[in-house]
Amino acid sequence: MHGFPRLSRHDEYDAARLADAKQGQRISVCLPARNEEATVGGIVDVVRRELVTGVPLVDEIVVVDDGSTDATASVAAAAGAFVVPSAAMLPDAGPGAGKGDALWKSLYASTGDIVCWVDADIRSFRPAFVVGLLGPLLTRPTVMFVKGCYRRPVGASGDGGGRVTELVARPVLSRLFPALAGIVQPLAGEYAGRREVLENLPFVQGWGVDLALLVDVADHCGLSAIAQVDLGVRRHRNRPLADLGPQAMAILMTALRRAGIPDRDEWGEMLVAFDDDLRRRDVDIEAGERPPIITVPAYQAKFGRELTA
C-alpha cells in the first residue's frame, strides 16, 4: 500500500445528484446509541426530513440501542428511526458488548447495499455529514470505504476533542501501520462502506472497532479503496479523562493484534488505574471480536449470502 487516501470536501457532493446516482442501490444510515436521548432524536429527524423525505437519498434509518437506561429508544423512534435493541438481535451468536457489537448487529438490522454509520452524540448535526460520506461511494465505483474527518473546536474547559487520537491512535498508526498515517481522524465514528466488503470483515466489539475496520479494509481491499471526506466542524459530548483510559487501552490492544503481535497470558484484558485517593481501580476492557457476519446462519438466511472471502 502506497500513498494516502484521497481527501475531498463534503460540499463537493450534492444530495439530489447523489440520489440520482444510486441506480437502485439501497442506503442505510445506522446509529449505535447508548444513553444519547439528548442528541439522537435531532440527528434522526434531520436525516429523515432532509435525506429521506426531502431528497430520496437515504432509504432507512436504523438505531441500535445498546442497553440504554434513558429514553434513547423512544426518542429515536418518535423521530422516525427503526429502533432495535442490541441484546435482542442474533441471540444464537451469543452475548456481546460495546460499540463494535452494535455496529456488527446493525449490518443484520439494516438492508442497505451501502451502510453509513454516524455517532449518536453529535451536536449541531448537519445533512452534510451523511451526504459527504456517501459522495465517494456513489460517484467512484472503486471506493469501498469512506472515513470522515473534521475539526473539533476547543471547549470552554480548554479541552479539545481527539485526545485519544493524538496520544494513542496516531502514534500507533505511524509506527505499526505507516501506510494509514494519512488518515486524518482514524477514530472517527462517521464512516460508510459497501455491504459486500463490510459483511466479510470481523468486528472488534469494544472501542477498538473504528481502528480495526480501517486496518482491515485496507488489508482486504487495498489503500486505494479508502477515501476521506472533510465534514467540517464536529461538536459532540467530550468524555472525562477517566473514561478515556479504557478507550485508549482497547485501541492499543486492537492495534497490537492487527500488527500480528500476539497477546501474552500475563497481559490480561484489564487496565490498572487509580482514583484521586490513590486507590487502585481495575477496569475490564472489552476486546473480543465478532466474526464476519456473513458466517452467521441467520444473516445468510436473511440476505441469501455465502462467505466470499
C-alpha positions, 0 to 999 in steps of 0.5 A: 500500500502506497500513498494516502487516501484521497481527501475531498470536501463534503460540499463537493457532493450534492444530495439530489445528484447523489440520489440520482446516482444510486441506480437502485442501490439501497442506503442505510444510515445506522446509529449505535446509541447508548444513553444519547436521548439528548442528541439522537432524536435531532440527528434522526429527524434531520436525516429523515426530513432532509435525506429521506423525505426531502431528497430520496437519498437515504432509504432507512434509518436504523438505531441500535440501542445498546442497553440504554437506561434513558429514553434513547429508544423512544426518542429515536423512534418518535423521530422516525428511526427503526429502533432495535435493541442490541441484546435482542438481535442474533441471540444464537451468536451469543452475548456481546458488548460495546460499540463494535457489537452494535455496529456488527448487529446493525449490518443484520438490522439494516438492508442497505447495499451501502451502510453509513454509520454516524455517532449518536452524540453529535451536536449541531448535526448537519445533512452534510455529514451523511451526504459527504460520506456517501459522495465517494461511494456513489460517484467512484465505483472503486471506493469501498470505504469512506472515513470522515474527518473534521475539526473539533473546536476547543471547549470552554474547559480548554479541552479539545476533542481527539485526545485519544487520537493524538496520544494513542491512535496516531502514534500507533498508526505511524509506527505499526501501520505507516501506510494509514498515517494519512488518515486524518481522524482514524477514530472517527465514528462517521464512516460508510462502506459497501455491504459486500466488503463490510459483511466479510470483515470481523468486528472488534466489539469494544472501542477498538472497532473504528481502528480495526475496520480501517486496518482491515479494509485496507488489508482486504481491499487495498489503500486505494479503496479508502477515501476521506471526506472533510465534514467540517466542524464536529461538536459532540459530548467530550468524555472525562479523562477517566473514561478515556483510559479504557478507550485508549487501552482497547485501541492499543490492544486492537492495534497490537493484534492487527500488527500480528503481535500476539497477546501474552497470558500475563497481559490480561484484558484489564487496565490498572488505574487509580482514583484521586485517593490513590486507590487502585481501580481495575477496569475490564476492557472489552476486546473480543471480536465478532466474526464476519457476519456473513458466517452467521446462519441467520444473516445468510438466511436473511440476505441469501449470502455465502462467505466470499472471502 
